[in-house]
Amino acid sequence: MTLRTPLCDLLGIEHPIGSAGMAGGTAAAPLAAAVSNAGGLGGLGSVTRQGPDWLREQIRATRAITDKPFSVNQWCFLLDRAPMFLDPCIEERVPSVTLSFGDPTPWVAKLHDAGILALCQVQTVAGARIALDAGADAIIAQGGEAGGHTGSVATMALVPSIVDIAGDVPVVAAGGIADGRGLVAALALGAQGGIMGTRFVAATEATAPAHGHKEAIVSSSADDTVWTDVFDIVDGLRWPEGISGRTIATPFAREWHGRESELRQQRDAILGESTVAGEAPERAHSAYAGQAAGLVHDVRPAGEIIKAIVAEAESVLARLGR
Ligand SMILES: Cc1cc2nc3c(=O)[nH]c(=O)nc-3n(C[C@H](O)[C@H](O)[C@H](O)COP(=O)(O)O)c2cc1C
């Protein structure tokens, strides 16, 4: 039994698996290219302190390692204020862009004008309707168990609800998938593939910040994460309504989750001098990860991760077929 779905043809990939375009430098060229070389859709994160020039370098660096399709993630609410973040994608003619967090409508049109596929990541059925009206080429239904910024509806309920309204537009599941079992579950819900973030943070090629992000994921269980605004307050970023960040419950997150207004009011005093340079002290660094952290037990090359997921998914499908 094969795992191939029409999504594979749309994106020009072999397996219906993608790595999320994760901000902060985690999903840079080495990870994206390794995933694409293994037959998945590699994702580049675009938002770092270095700005659009960093993204342009990463797009070129990805192309130096792979000739396979890959994708670049963008935050719509940031593009509204800083549209130049999209320029490298248009100028370098990337194969596809994933648009998250905010209204994708103007950006879908801009990408289509440039001949680039627009995949819209949404957290609600209402968000999916907006993305479908905008002409999205695929909808990524992101459940609340996902790592990083996300909404509150679980993948299990969100994916089929969006499949029911998407017509011919493929739906991809994100949130809570870290192995072949999760991928098959997503396919059973009507999705045509799965996008993973947490599993790929713990890939050898991920360039996670040096404060133990990969190790924290490997040592965490499914109930060690928290969905919180604490690190957005630290970063001074205002996210769209209904979106918070799912992170490993670090000591700082445990201390301030539920006391957000206090943190907001006394942020600079709590964080200390280092905020002046724009960089929060290490104890206040996030460790964004989803509930699937409980399924991640090792740091491995991305190609091995994909091979194992495909093999497990095929054996689960064969077992269910019996
Ligand atoms: C460390 C990290 C950073 C992320 N950064 C982004 C981002 O910049 N843009 C985005 O759309 N999603 C981001 N996400 C969410 C992913 O796109 C994806 O929806 C999620 O990782 C899927 O759930 P999973 O973590 O259970 O695999 C991030 C996730 C993680 C774990």
The ligand as an SDF file (V2000), in Angstrom:
LIG
                    3D

 31 33  0  0  0  0  0  0  0  0999 V2000
    9.9510   25.6180   17.4990 C   0  0  0  0  0  0  0  0  0  0  0  0
    8.7390   25.8670   16.6480 C   0  0  0  0  0  0  0  0  0  0  0  0
    8.6630   27.0420   15.9090 C   0  0  0  0  0  0  0  0  0  0  0  0
    7.5490   27.2760   15.0820 C   0  0  0  0  0  0  0  0  0  0  0  0
    7.5330   28.4040   14.3250 N   0  0  0  0  0  0  0  0  0  0  0  0
    6.5030   28.5910   13.4430 C   0  0  0  0  0  0  0  0  0  0  0  0
    6.5120   29.6990   12.5520 C   0  0  0  0  0  0  0  0  0  0  0  0
    7.4260   30.5120   12.5150 O   0  0  0  0  0  0  0  0  0  0  0  0
    5.4720   29.8220   11.7120 N   0  0  0  0  0  0  0  0  0  0  0  0
    4.4160   28.9450   11.6770 C   0  0  0  0  0  0  0  0  0  0  0  0
    3.5130   29.0970   10.8880 O   0  0  0  0  0  0  0  0  0  0  0  0
    4.3800   27.8970   12.5280 N   0  0  0  0  0  0  0  0  0  0  0  0
    5.4040   27.6980   13.3760 C   0  0  0  0  0  0  0  0  0  0  0  0
    5.3840   26.6020   14.2110 N   0  0  0  0  0  0  0  0  0  0  0  0
    4.2240   25.6760   14.1440 C   0  0  0  0  0  0  0  0  0  0  0  0
    4.3830   24.7090   12.9880 C   0  0  0  0  0  0  0  0  0  0  0  0
    4.1310   25.3810   11.7710 O   0  0  0  0  0  0  0  0  0  0  0  0
    3.4470   23.4920   13.0420 C   0  0  0  0  0  0  0  0  0  0  0  0
    2.1220   23.8990   12.9100 O   0  0  0  0  0  0  0  0  0  0  0  0
    3.5720   22.6810   14.3120 C   0  0  0  0  0  0  0  0  0  0  0  0
    4.9100   22.4990   14.6760 O   0  0  0  0  0  0  0  0  0  0  0  0
    2.8840   21.3190   14.1190 C   0  0  0  0  0  0  0  0  0  0  0  0
    2.7320   20.6710   15.3380 O   0  0  0  0  0  0  0  0  0  0  0  0
    3.8400   19.7060   16.0190 P   0  0  0  0  0  0  0  0  0  0  0  0
    4.8060   20.6440   16.6530 O   0  0  0  0  0  0  0  0  0  0  0  0
    3.0470   18.8990   16.9620 O   0  0  0  0  0  0  0  0  0  0  0  0
    4.4670   18.9020   14.9220 O   0  0  0  0  0  0  0  0  0  0  0  0
    6.4890   26.3270   15.0380 C   0  0  0  0  0  0  0  0  0  0  0  0
    6.5830   25.1620   15.7840 C   0  0  0  0  0  0  0  0  0  0  0  0
    7.6880   24.9140   16.5800 C   0  0  0  0  0  0  0  0  0  0  0  0
    7.7600   23.6240   17.3480 C   0  0  0  0  0  0  0  0  0  0  0  0
  1  2  1  0
  2  3  1  0
  2 30  2  0
  3  4  2  0
  4  5  1  0
  4 28  1  0
  5  6  2  0
  6  7  1  0
  6 13  1  0
  7  8  2  0
  7  9  1  0
  9 10  1  0
 10 11  2  0
 10 12  1  0
 12 13  2  0
 13 14  1  0
 14 15  1  0
 14 28  1  0
 15 16  1  0
 16 17  1  0
 16 18  1  0
 18 19  1  0
 18 20  1  0
 20 21  1  0
 20 22  1  0
 22 23  1  0
 23 24  1  0
 24 25  2  0
 24 26  1  0
 24 27  1  0
 28 29  2  0
 29 30  1  0
 30 31  1  0
M  END
$$$$
